[in-house]
């Protein structure tokens, strides 16, 4: 997403990545030494301007987006890949989206 913003010359745009850091759901943790958050990672070397918030989507929506009166015009929900979590994330962020916003998600069914 950040690279697309750069390529489109969307100056002043922001990319905010929210990660709940819940390794018990099997998705890993950005805090591990060999993760995308390590100093040597491709992500960390090339996308230092991505804002990272370690928080649950519920808390982030309330304590960061609503508190700072932020809206989003593109939301990608990845979460723990469950239908329940996608629905929860959507309920948190849908009120923070305009009618012309974009939404993508990843759901793996069981």
Buried (B, 14 or more C-beta within 10 A) or exposed (E): BBEEBBEEEEEEBEBBBBBBBBEEEEBBBBEEEEEBBBEEBEBBEEBEEBEBBBBBBBEBBEEBBEEEEEEBEBBEBBBBBBEEBBBBBBEBBEEBBEEEBEEEBEBEEE
